[in-house]
Amino acid sequence: MNEARQKEVLPSPEELIGLIDAVARTQDRNAFARLFGYFAPRIKSFLMRSGLADSAAEEVTQEVMITVWRKASYFDPQKAGASTWVFTIARNQRIDRLRRTRSRLADRLPDPSDEPETPLSGEDITIVAEREEGVRKALESLPIDQSTIVRLSFFAEKPHAEIARELGIPLGTVKSRVRLALNRLRTLLDSDI
């Protein structure tokens, strides 16, 4: 296309702002038709490039343009350009569409927590008991300050900051004792294997 023809077809940023303003103030159908003619193919292309199928991109484009029609009064040219505002709506609509799709898929998938637990075999019970005994012995071999912090952190599930307050020691000390204890436990448990 030559330059003169492009300027006829493509509205300037100021014209786009004026068109959105006309839709906001007087629900000008001609202004909306020009906005639709300009943005709809661009939005659909954007949505297809972002992974939506042709039909889904078409549907989301329609939703975007309906939102532009309904919410034109919310557009503030001081905060964003017309294209930025419209494509933000498109991005949000695409995200909403993906969330709805994922939610529907998740509703159809079986919940693993609904599955009955398979009972442990005698061998599995023995292995678990041996591991627990090994961890108990390893914890008993730690210095008392380290074992106390490990018990509070992992068994009582207290955050490090709360442990520091409870024991009256600096947070850095709690973290270093946890690190030292875990390294020592790892060494002790690895040597038992």
PyMOL commands that place a pseudoatom at each C-alpha (Angstrom):
pseudoatom trace, name=CA, resn=MET, resi=1, chain=A, elem=C, hetatm=0, pos=[0.000, 0.000, 0.000]
pseudoatom trace, name=CA, resn=ASN, resi=2, chain=A, elem=C, hetatm=0, pos=[1.188, 3.512, -0.611]
pseudoatom trace, name=CA, resn=GLU, resi=3, chain=A, elem=C, hetatm=0, pos=[1.602, 5.932, 2.299]
pseudoatom trace, name=CA, resn=ALA, resi=4, chain=A, elem=C, hetatm=0, pos=[-1.469, 8.015, 1.519]
pseudoatom trace, name=CA, resn=ARG, resi=5, chain=A, elem=C, hetatm=0, pos=[-3.676, 4.887, 1.520]
pseudoatom trace, name=CA, resn=GLN, resi=6, chain=A, elem=C, hetatm=0, pos=[-2.158, 3.644, 4.813]
pseudoatom trace, name=CA, resn=LYS, resi=7, chain=A, elem=C, hetatm=0, pos=[-2.958, 6.941, 6.543]
pseudoatom trace, name=CA, resn=GLU, resi=8, chain=A, elem=C, hetatm=0, pos=[-6.593, 6.605, 5.404]
pseudoatom trace, name=CA, resn=VAL, resi=9, chain=A, elem=C, hetatm=0, pos=[-6.934, 3.080, 6.765]
pseudoatom trace, name=CA, resn=LEU, resi=10, chain=A, elem=C, hetatm=0, pos=[-4.876, 3.269, 9.940]
pseudoatom trace, name=CA, resn=PRO, resi=11, chain=A, elem=C, hetatm=0, pos=[-6.121, 5.758, 12.514]
pseudoatom trace, name=CA, resn=SER, resi=12, chain=A, elem=C, hetatm=0, pos=[-3.526, 7.707, 14.453]
pseudoatom trace, name=CA, resn=PRO, resi=13, chain=A, elem=C, hetatm=0, pos=[-3.187, 7.209, 18.210]
pseudoatom trace, name=CA, resn=GLU, resi=14, chain=A, elem=C, hetatm=0, pos=[-5.065, 10.481, 18.730]
pseudoatom trace, name=CA, resn=GLU, resi=15, chain=A, elem=C, hetatm=0, pos=[-7.887, 9.300, 16.457]
pseudoatom trace, name=CA, resn=LEU, resi=16, chain=A, elem=C, hetatm=0, pos=[-8.129, 6.023, 18.385]
pseudoatom trace, name=CA, resn=ILE, resi=17, chain=A, elem=C, hetatm=0, pos=[-8.443, 7.998, 21.625]
pseudoatom trace, name=CA, resn=GLY, resi=18, chain=A, elem=C, hetatm=0, pos=[-11.167, 10.132, 20.010]
pseudoatom trace, name=CA, resn=LEU, resi=19, chain=A, elem=C, hetatm=0, pos=[-13.037, 7.028, 18.831]
pseudoatom trace, name=CA, resn=ILE, resi=20, chain=A, elem=C, hetatm=0, pos=[-12.972, 5.449, 22.296]
pseudoatom trace, name=CA, resn=ASP, resi=21, chain=A, elem=C, hetatm=0, pos=[-14.103, 8.773, 23.763]
pseudoatom trace, name=CA, resn=ALA, resi=22, chain=A, elem=C, hetatm=0, pos=[-17.023, 8.929, 21.301]
pseudoatom trace, name=CA, resn=VAL, resi=23, chain=A, elem=C, hetatm=0, pos=[-18.075, 5.412, 22.294]
pseudoatom trace, name=CA, resn=ALA, resi=24, chain=A, elem=C, hetatm=0, pos=[-17.799, 6.338, 25.978]
pseudoatom trace, name=CA, resn=ARG, resi=25, chain=A, elem=C, hetatm=0, pos=[-19.726, 9.611, 25.735]
pseudoatom trace, name=CA, resn=THR, resi=26, chain=A, elem=C, hetatm=0, pos=[-22.449, 8.887, 23.176]
pseudoatom trace, name=CA, resn=GLN, resi=27, chain=A, elem=C, hetatm=0, pos=[-22.161, 5.165, 22.376]
pseudoatom trace, name=CA, resn=ASP, resi=28, chain=A, elem=C, hetatm=0, pos=[-21.283, 6.184, 18.822]
pseudoatom trace, name=CA, resn=ARG, resi=29, chain=A, elem=C, hetatm=0, pos=[-21.780, 3.073, 16.684]
pseudoatom trace, name=CA, resn=ASN, resi=30, chain=A, elem=C, hetatm=0, pos=[-19.735, 4.449, 13.789]
pseudoatom trace, name=CA, resn=ALA, resi=31, chain=A, elem=C, hetatm=0, pos=[-16.789, 5.118, 16.103]
pseudoatom trace, name=CA, resn=PHE, resi=32, chain=A, elem=C, hetatm=0, pos=[-17.122, 1.591, 17.487]
pseudoatom trace, name=CA, resn=ALA, resi=33, chain=A, elem=C, hetatm=0, pos=[-17.280, 0.139, 13.966]
pseudoatom trace, name=CA, resn=ARG, resi=34, chain=A, elem=C, hetatm=0, pos=[-13.987, 1.863, 13.145]
pseudoatom trace, name=CA, resn=LEU, resi=35, chain=A, elem=C, hetatm=0, pos=[-12.440, 0.600, 16.404]
pseudoatom trace, name=CA, resn=PHE, resi=36, chain=A, elem=C, hetatm=0, pos=[-13.712, -2.888, 15.623]
pseudoatom trace, name=CA, resn=GLY, resi=37, chain=A, elem=C, hetatm=0, pos=[-12.374, -2.774, 12.072]
pseudoatom trace, name=CA, resn=TYR, resi=38, chain=A, elem=C, hetatm=0, pos=[-8.973, -1.659, 13.303]
pseudoatom trace, name=CA, resn=PHE, resi=39, chain=A, elem=C, hetatm=0, pos=[-8.530, -3.801, 16.435]
pseudoatom trace, name=CA, resn=ALA, resi=40, chain=A, elem=C, hetatm=0, pos=[-10.441, -7.058, 15.789]
pseudoatom trace, name=CA, resn=PRO, resi=41, chain=A, elem=C, hetatm=0, pos=[-8.027, -8.539, 13.213]
pseudoatom trace, name=CA, resn=ARG, resi=42, chain=A, elem=C, hetatm=0, pos=[-5.018, -7.459, 15.262]
pseudoatom trace, name=CA, resn=ILE, resi=43, chain=A, elem=C, hetatm=0, pos=[-6.424, -8.925, 18.477]
pseudoatom trace, name=CA, resn=LYS, resi=44, chain=A, elem=C, hetatm=0, pos=[-7.303, -12.208, 16.776]
pseudoatom trace, name=CA, resn=SER, resi=45, chain=A, elem=C, hetatm=0, pos=[-3.800, -12.442, 15.335]
pseudoatom trace, name=CA, resn=PHE, resi=46, chain=A, elem=C, hetatm=0, pos=[-2.280, -11.683, 18.761]
pseudoatom trace, name=CA, resn=LEU, resi=47, chain=A, elem=C, hetatm=0, pos=[-4.430, -14.366, 20.399]
pseudoatom trace, name=CA, resn=MET, resi=48, chain=A, elem=C, hetatm=0, pos=[-3.569, -16.965, 17.773]
pseudoatom trace, name=CA, resn=ARG, resi=49, chain=A, elem=C, hetatm=0, pos=[0.142, -16.204, 18.149]
pseudoatom trace, name=CA, resn=SER, resi=50, chain=A, elem=C, hetatm=0, pos=[-0.278, -16.717, 21.889]
pseudoatom trace, name=CA, resn=GLY, resi=51, chain=A, elem=C, hetatm=0, pos=[-1.573, -20.242, 21.299]
pseudoatom trace, name=CA, resn=LEU, resi=52, chain=A, elem=C, hetatm=0, pos=[-5.358, -20.021, 20.989]
pseudoatom trace, name=CA, resn=ALA, resi=53, chain=A, elem=C, hetatm=0, pos=[-7.061, -21.931, 18.197]
pseudoatom trace, name=CA, resn=ASP, resi=54, chain=A, elem=C, hetatm=0, pos=[-8.774, -19.960, 15.442]
pseudoatom trace, name=CA, resn=SER, resi=55, chain=A, elem=C, hetatm=0, pos=[-12.303, -20.405, 16.837]
pseudoatom trace, name=CA, resn=ALA, resi=56, chain=A, elem=C, hetatm=0, pos=[-11.237, -19.623, 20.404]
pseudoatom trace, name=CA, resn=ALA, resi=57, chain=A, elem=C, hetatm=0, pos=[-9.327, -16.544, 19.222]
pseudoatom trace, name=CA, resn=GLU, resi=58, chain=A, elem=C, hetatm=0, pos=[-12.439, -15.398, 17.353]
pseudoatom trace, name=CA, resn=GLU, resi=59, chain=A, elem=C, hetatm=0, pos=[-14.595, -15.815, 20.484]
pseudoatom trace, name=CA, resn=VAL, resi=60, chain=A, elem=C, hetatm=0, pos=[-12.136, -14.006, 22.726]
pseudoatom trace, name=CA, resn=THR, resi=61, chain=A, elem=C, hetatm=0, pos=[-11.822, -11.194, 20.163]
pseudoatom trace, name=CA, resn=GLN, resi=62, chain=A, elem=C, hetatm=0, pos=[-15.598, -10.745, 20.286]
pseudoatom trace, name=CA, resn=GLU, resi=63, chain=A, elem=C, hetatm=0, pos=[-15.466, -10.668, 24.113]
pseudoatom trace, name=CA, resn=VAL, resi=64, chain=A, elem=C, hetatm=0, pos=[-12.690, -8.081, 24.001]
pseudoatom trace, name=CA, resn=MET, resi=65, chain=A, elem=C, hetatm=0, pos=[-14.599, -5.810, 21.666]
pseudoatom trace, name=CA, resn=ILE, resi=66, chain=A, elem=C, hetatm=0, pos=[-17.761, -6.119, 23.785]
pseudoatom trace, name=CA, resn=THR, resi=67, chain=A, elem=C, hetatm=0, pos=[-15.667, -5.104, 26.792]
pseudoatom trace, name=CA, resn=VAL, resi=68, chain=A, elem=C, hetatm=0, pos=[-14.296, -2.112, 24.846]
pseudoatom trace, name=CA, resn=TRP, resi=69, chain=A, elem=C, hetatm=0, pos=[-17.894, -1.087, 24.062]
pseudoatom trace, name=CA, resn=ARG, resi=70, chain=A, elem=C, hetatm=0, pos=[-19.062, -1.483, 27.671]
pseudoatom trace, name=CA, resn=LYS, resi=71, chain=A, elem=C, hetatm=0, pos=[-16.031, -0.044, 29.420]
pseudoatom trace, name=CA, resn=ALA, resi=72, chain=A, elem=C, hetatm=0, pos=[-14.967, 2.727, 27.075]
pseudoatom trace, name=CA, resn=SER, resi=73, chain=A, elem=C, hetatm=0, pos=[-15.713, 5.245, 29.842]
pseudoatom trace, name=CA, resn=TYR, resi=74, chain=A, elem=C, hetatm=0, pos=[-12.954, 3.638, 31.950]
pseudoatom trace, name=CA, resn=PHE, resi=75, chain=A, elem=C, hetatm=0, pos=[-10.282, 4.424, 29.365]
pseudoatom trace, name=CA, resn=ASP, resi=76, chain=A, elem=C, hetatm=0, pos=[-7.868, 7.108, 30.581]
pseudoatom trace, name=CA, resn=PRO, resi=77, chain=A, elem=C, hetatm=0, pos=[-5.512, 8.392, 27.873]
pseudoatom trace, name=CA, resn=GLN, resi=78, chain=A, elem=C, hetatm=0, pos=[-3.301, 9.828, 30.638]
pseudoatom trace, name=CA, resn=LYS, resi=79, chain=A, elem=C, hetatm=0, pos=[-2.509, 6.299, 31.865]
pseudoatom trace, name=CA, resn=ALA, resi=80, chain=A, elem=C, hetatm=0, pos=[-2.141, 4.366, 28.598]
pseudoatom trace, name=CA, resn=GLY, resi=81, chain=A, elem=C, hetatm=0, pos=[-2.526, 4.608, 24.856]
pseudoatom trace, name=CA, resn=ALA, resi=82, chain=A, elem=C, hetatm=0, pos=[-5.619, 3.222, 23.165]
pseudoatom trace, name=CA, resn=SER, resi=83, chain=A, elem=C, hetatm=0, pos=[-3.787, 0.198, 21.761]
pseudoatom trace, name=CA, resn=THR, resi=84, chain=A, elem=C, hetatm=0, pos=[-2.196, -0.574, 25.118]
pseudoatom trace, name=CA, resn=TRP, resi=85, chain=A, elem=C, hetatm=0, pos=[-5.583, -0.402, 26.818]
pseudoatom trace, name=CA, resn=VAL, resi=86, chain=A, elem=C, hetatm=0, pos=[-7.317, -2.626, 24.250]
pseudoatom trace, name=CA, resn=PHE, resi=87, chain=A, elem=C, hetatm=0, pos=[-4.501, -5.192, 24.161]
pseudoatom trace, name=CA, resn=THR, resi=88, chain=A, elem=C, hetatm=0, pos=[-4.437, -5.288, 27.975]
pseudoatom trace, name=CA, resn=ILE, resi=89, chain=A, elem=C, hetatm=0, pos=[-8.109, -6.213, 27.844]
pseudoatom trace, name=CA, resn=ALA, resi=90, chain=A, elem=C, hetatm=0, pos=[-7.258, -8.876, 25.235]
pseudoatom trace, name=CA, resn=ARG, resi=91, chain=A, elem=C, hetatm=0, pos=[-4.453, -10.304, 27.369]
pseudoatom trace, name=CA, resn=ASN, resi=92, chain=A, elem=C, hetatm=0, pos=[-6.719, -10.431, 30.432]
pseudoatom trace, name=CA, resn=GLN, resi=93, chain=A, elem=C, hetatm=0, pos=[-9.522, -12.083, 28.465]
pseudoatom trace, name=CA, resn=ARG, resi=94, chain=A, elem=C, hetatm=0, pos=[-7.042, -14.663, 27.140]
pseudoatom trace, name=CA, resn=ILE, resi=95, chain=A, elem=C, hetatm=0, pos=[-5.836, -15.409, 30.684]
pseudoatom trace, name=CA, resn=ASP, resi=96, chain=A, elem=C, hetatm=0, pos=[-9.435, -15.714, 31.905]
pseudoatom trace, name=CA, resn=ARG, resi=97, chain=A, elem=C, hetatm=0, pos=[-10.194, -18.106, 29.040]
pseudoatom trace, name=CA, resn=LEU, resi=98, chain=A, elem=C, hetatm=0, pos=[-7.173, -20.265, 29.888]
pseudoatom trace, name=CA, resn=ARG, resi=99, chain=A, elem=C, hetatm=0, pos=[-8.158, -20.347, 33.576]
pseudoatom trace, name=CA, resn=ARG, resi=100, chain=A, elem=C, hetatm=0, pos=[-11.712, -21.394, 32.744]
pseudoatom trace, name=CA, resn=THR, resi=101, chain=A, elem=C, hetatm=0, pos=[-10.396, -24.126, 30.449]
pseudoatom trace, name=CA, resn=ARG, resi=102, chain=A, elem=C, hetatm=0, pos=[-7.968, -25.400, 33.083]
pseudoatom trace, name=CA, resn=SER, resi=103, chain=A, elem=C, hetatm=0, pos=[-10.689, -25.313, 35.720]
pseudoatom trace, name=CA, resn=ARG, resi=104, chain=A, elem=C, hetatm=0, pos=[-13.029, -27.385, 33.549]
pseudoatom trace, name=CA, resn=LEU, resi=105, chain=A, elem=C, hetatm=0, pos=[-10.230, -29.857, 32.864]
pseudoatom trace, name=CA, resn=ALA, resi=106, chain=A, elem=C, hetatm=0, pos=[-9.356, -30.057, 36.555]
pseudoatom trace, name=CA, resn=ASP, resi=107, chain=A, elem=C, hetatm=0, pos=[-13.012, -30.739, 37.383]
pseudoatom trace, name=CA, resn=ARG, resi=108, chain=A, elem=C, hetatm=0, pos=[-12.955, -33.738, 35.043]
pseudoatom trace, name=CA, resn=LEU, resi=109, chain=A, elem=C, hetatm=0, pos=[-9.728, -35.219, 36.410]
pseudoatom trace, name=CA, resn=PRO, resi=110, chain=A, elem=C, hetatm=0, pos=[-10.001, -37.656, 39.290]
pseudoatom trace, name=CA, resn=ASP, resi=111, chain=A, elem=C, hetatm=0, pos=[-8.769, -36.308, 42.612]
pseudoatom trace, name=CA, resn=PRO, resi=112, chain=A, elem=C, hetatm=0, pos=[-5.873, -38.465, 43.837]
pseudoatom trace, name=CA, resn=SER, resi=113, chain=A, elem=C, hetatm=0, pos=[-7.005, -37.913, 47.433]
pseudoatom trace, name=CA, resn=ASP, resi=114, chain=A, elem=C, hetatm=0, pos=[-10.260, -39.749, 46.581]
pseudoatom trace, name=CA, resn=GLU, resi=115, chain=A, elem=C, hetatm=0, pos=[-8.339, -42.907, 45.757]
pseudoatom trace, name=CA, resn=PRO, resi=116, chain=A, elem=C, hetatm=0, pos=[-8.241, -45.463, 48.551]
pseudoatom trace, name=CA, resn=GLU, resi=117, chain=A, elem=C, hetatm=0, pos=[-4.812, -45.871, 50.054]
pseudoatom trace, name=CA, resn=THR, resi=118, chain=A, elem=C, hetatm=0, pos=[-3.203, -49.159, 49.287]
pseudoatom trace, name=CA, resn=PRO, resi=119, chain=A, elem=C, hetatm=0, pos=[-2.183, -50.914, 52.453]
pseudoatom trace, name=CA, resn=LEU, resi=120, chain=A, elem=C, hetatm=0, pos=[1.529, -51.217, 53.069]
pseudoatom trace, name=CA, resn=SER, resi=121, chain=A, elem=C, hetatm=0, pos=[3.052, -54.637, 52.769]
pseudoatom trace, name=CA, resn=GLY, resi=122, chain=A, elem=C, hetatm=0, pos=[4.903, -56.164, 55.681]
pseudoatom trace, name=CA, resn=GLU, resi=123, chain=A, elem=C, hetatm=0, pos=[8.192, -55.403, 53.948]
pseudoatom trace, name=CA, resn=ASP, resi=124, chain=A, elem=C, hetatm=0, pos=[7.201, -51.724, 53.450]
pseudoatom trace, name=CA, resn=ILE, resi=125, chain=A, elem=C, hetatm=0, pos=[6.213, -51.432, 57.119]
pseudoatom trace, name=CA, resn=THR, resi=126, chain=A, elem=C, hetatm=0, pos=[9.571, -52.842, 58.174]
pseudoatom trace, name=CA, resn=ILE, resi=127, chain=A, elem=C, hetatm=0, pos=[11.472, -50.434, 55.900]
pseudoatom trace, name=CA, resn=VAL, resi=128, chain=A, elem=C, hetatm=0, pos=[9.517, -47.424, 57.211]
pseudoatom trace, name=CA, resn=ALA, resi=129, chain=A, elem=C, hetatm=0, pos=[10.080, -48.500, 60.822]
pseudoatom trace, name=CA, resn=GLU, resi=130, chain=A, elem=C, hetatm=0, pos=[13.812, -48.923, 60.219]
pseudoatom trace, name=CA, resn=ARG, resi=131, chain=A, elem=C, hetatm=0, pos=[14.032, -45.462, 58.626]
pseudoatom trace, name=CA, resn=GLU, resi=132, chain=A, elem=C, hetatm=0, pos=[12.146, -43.881, 61.521]
pseudoatom trace, name=CA, resn=GLU, resi=133, chain=A, elem=C, hetatm=0, pos=[14.429, -45.598, 64.024]
pseudoatom trace, name=CA, resn=GLY, resi=134, chain=A, elem=C, hetatm=0, pos=[17.481, -44.366, 62.084]
pseudoatom trace, name=CA, resn=VAL, resi=135, chain=A, elem=C, hetatm=0, pos=[16.190, -40.796, 62.117]
pseudoatom trace, name=CA, resn=ARG, resi=136, chain=A, elem=C, hetatm=0, pos=[15.407, -41.013, 65.861]
pseudoatom trace, name=CA, resn=LYS, resi=137, chain=A, elem=C, hetatm=0, pos=[18.924, -42.252, 66.630]
pseudoatom trace, name=CA, resn=ALA, resi=138, chain=A, elem=C, hetatm=0, pos=[20.501, -39.612, 64.396]
pseudoatom trace, name=CA, resn=LEU, resi=139, chain=A, elem=C, hetatm=0, pos=[18.473, -36.853, 66.112]
pseudoatom trace, name=CA, resn=GLU, resi=140, chain=A, elem=C, hetatm=0, pos=[19.564, -38.136, 69.534]
pseudoatom trace, name=CA, resn=SER, resi=141, chain=A, elem=C, hetatm=0, pos=[23.216, -37.924, 68.458]
pseudoatom trace, name=CA, resn=LEU, resi=142, chain=A, elem=C, hetatm=0, pos=[22.902, -34.197, 67.623]
pseudoatom trace, name=CA, resn=PRO, resi=143, chain=A, elem=C, hetatm=0, pos=[23.886, -31.568, 70.175]
pseudoatom trace, name=CA, resn=ILE, resi=144, chain=A, elem=C, hetatm=0, pos=[20.811, -30.501, 72.180]
pseudoatom trace, name=CA, resn=ASP, resi=145, chain=A, elem=C, hetatm=0, pos=[20.725, -26.972, 70.677]
pseudoatom trace, name=CA, resn=GLN, resi=146, chain=A, elem=C, hetatm=0, pos=[20.597, -28.404, 67.142]
pseudoatom trace, name=CA, resn=SER, resi=147, chain=A, elem=C, hetatm=0, pos=[18.095, -31.188, 67.891]
pseudoatom trace, name=CA, resn=THR, resi=148, chain=A, elem=C, hetatm=0, pos=[15.760, -28.715, 69.643]
pseudoatom trace, name=CA, resn=ILE, resi=149, chain=A, elem=C, hetatm=0, pos=[15.730, -26.437, 66.615]
pseudoatom trace, name=CA, resn=VAL, resi=150, chain=A, elem=C, hetatm=0, pos=[15.200, -29.367, 64.206]
pseudoatom trace, name=CA, resn=ARG, resi=151, chain=A, elem=C, hetatm=0, pos=[12.253, -30.633, 66.274]
pseudoatom trace, name=CA, resn=LEU, resi=152, chain=A, elem=C, hetatm=0, pos=[10.680, -27.163, 66.427]
pseudoatom trace, name=CA, resn=SER, resi=153, chain=A, elem=C, hetatm=0, pos=[11.261, -26.485, 62.745]
pseudoatom trace, name=CA, resn=PHE, resi=154, chain=A, elem=C, hetatm=0, pos=[10.286, -29.817, 61.205]
pseudoatom trace, name=CA, resn=PHE, resi=155, chain=A, elem=C, hetatm=0, pos=[8.022, -31.556, 63.705]
pseudoatom trace, name=CA, resn=ALA, resi=156, chain=A, elem=C, hetatm=0, pos=[6.262, -28.528, 65.223]
pseudoatom trace, name=CA, resn=GLU, resi=157, chain=A, elem=C, hetatm=0, pos=[6.467, -26.754, 61.799]
pseudoatom trace, name=CA, resn=LYS, resi=158, chain=A, elem=C, hetatm=0, pos=[7.396, -23.417, 63.338]
pseudoatom trace, name=CA, resn=PRO, resi=159, chain=A, elem=C, hetatm=0, pos=[8.997, -20.717, 61.194]
pseudoatom trace, name=CA, resn=HIS, resi=160, chain=A, elem=C, hetatm=0, pos=[12.591, -19.824, 61.958]
pseudoatom trace, name=CA, resn=ALA, resi=161, chain=A, elem=C, hetatm=0, pos=[11.640, -16.343, 63.199]
pseudoatom trace, name=CA, resn=GLU, resi=162, chain=A, elem=C, hetatm=0, pos=[9.230, -17.825, 65.741]
pseudoatom trace, name=CA, resn=ILE, resi=163, chain=A, elem=C, hetatm=0, pos=[11.879, -20.314, 66.926]
pseudoatom trace, name=CA, resn=ALA, resi=164, chain=A, elem=C, hetatm=0, pos=[14.342, -17.442, 67.378]
pseudoatom trace, name=CA, resn=ARG, resi=165, chain=A, elem=C, hetatm=0, pos=[11.814, -15.526, 69.514]
pseudoatom trace, name=CA, resn=GLU, resi=166, chain=A, elem=C, hetatm=0, pos=[10.871, -18.614, 71.518]
pseudoatom trace, name=CA, resn=LEU, resi=167, chain=A, elem=C, hetatm=0, pos=[14.483, -19.549, 72.271]
pseudoatom trace, name=CA, resn=GLY, resi=168, chain=A, elem=C, hetatm=0, pos=[15.699, -15.962, 72.605]
pseudoatom trace, name=CA, resn=ILE, resi=169, chain=A, elem=C, hetatm=0, pos=[18.477, -16.347, 70.025]
pseudoatom trace, name=CA, resn=PRO, resi=170, chain=A, elem=C, hetatm=0, pos=[19.208, -14.468, 66.792]
pseudoatom trace, name=CA, resn=LEU, resi=171, chain=A, elem=C, hetatm=0, pos=[17.499, -15.618, 63.596]
pseudoatom trace, name=CA, resn=GLY, resi=172, chain=A, elem=C, hetatm=0, pos=[20.886, -16.193, 61.934]
pseudoatom trace, name=CA, resn=THR, resi=173, chain=A, elem=C, hetatm=0, pos=[21.822, -18.587, 64.730]
pseudoatom trace, name=CA, resn=VAL, resi=174, chain=A, elem=C, hetatm=0, pos=[18.626, -20.575, 64.184]
pseudoatom trace, name=CA, resn=LYS, resi=175, chain=A, elem=C, hetatm=0, pos=[19.333, -20.836, 60.466]
pseudoatom trace, name=CA, resn=SER, resi=176, chain=A, elem=C, hetatm=0, pos=[22.944, -21.872, 60.926]
pseudoatom trace, name=CA, resn=ARG, resi=177, chain=A, elem=C, hetatm=0, pos=[21.999, -24.500, 63.538]
pseudoatom trace, name=CA, resn=VAL, resi=178, chain=A, elem=C, hetatm=0, pos=[19.370, -25.934, 61.189]
pseudoatom trace, name=CA, resn=ARG, resi=179, chain=A, elem=C, hetatm=0, pos=[21.922, -26.079, 58.391]
pseudoatom trace, name=CA, resn=LEU, resi=180, chain=A, elem=C, hetatm=0, pos=[24.543, -27.731, 60.609]
pseudoatom trace, name=CA, resn=ALA, resi=181, chain=A, elem=C, hetatm=0, pos=[21.992, -30.196, 61.979]
pseudoatom trace, name=CA, resn=LEU, resi=182, chain=A, elem=C, hetatm=0, pos=[20.727, -31.174, 58.534]
pseudoatom trace, name=CA, resn=ASN, resi=183, chain=A, elem=C, hetatm=0, pos=[24.262, -31.682, 57.258]
pseudoatom trace, name=CA, resn=ARG, resi=184, chain=A, elem=C, hetatm=0, pos=[25.063, -33.835, 60.283]
pseudoatom trace, name=CA, resn=LEU, resi=185, chain=A, elem=C, hetatm=0, pos=[21.820, -35.840, 59.897]
pseudoatom trace, name=CA, resn=ARG, resi=186, chain=A, elem=C, hetatm=0, pos=[22.518, -36.390, 56.218]
pseudoatom trace, name=CA, resn=THR, resi=187, chain=A, elem=C, hetatm=0, pos=[25.994, -37.688, 57.018]
pseudoatom trace, name=CA, resn=LEU, resi=188, chain=A, elem=C, hetatm=0, pos=[24.694, -39.986, 59.771]
pseudoatom trace, name=CA, resn=LEU, resi=189, chain=A, elem=C, hetatm=0, pos=[21.788, -41.328, 57.708]
pseudoatom trace, name=CA, resn=ASP, resi=190, chain=A, elem=C, hetatm=0, pos=[23.906, -41.821, 54.569]
pseudoatom trace, name=CA, resn=SER, resi=191, chain=A, elem=C, hetatm=0, pos=[26.455, -43.858, 56.534]
pseudoatom trace, name=CA, resn=ASP, resi=192, chain=A, elem=C, hetatm=0, pos=[23.658, -46.181, 57.769]
pseudoatom trace, name=CA, resn=ILE, resi=193, chain=A, elem=C, hetatm=0, pos=[22.549, -47.024, 54.224]
for i in range(1, 193): cmd.bond("trace and resi %d" % i, "trace and resi %d" % (i + 1))
show_as sticks, trace
zoom trace
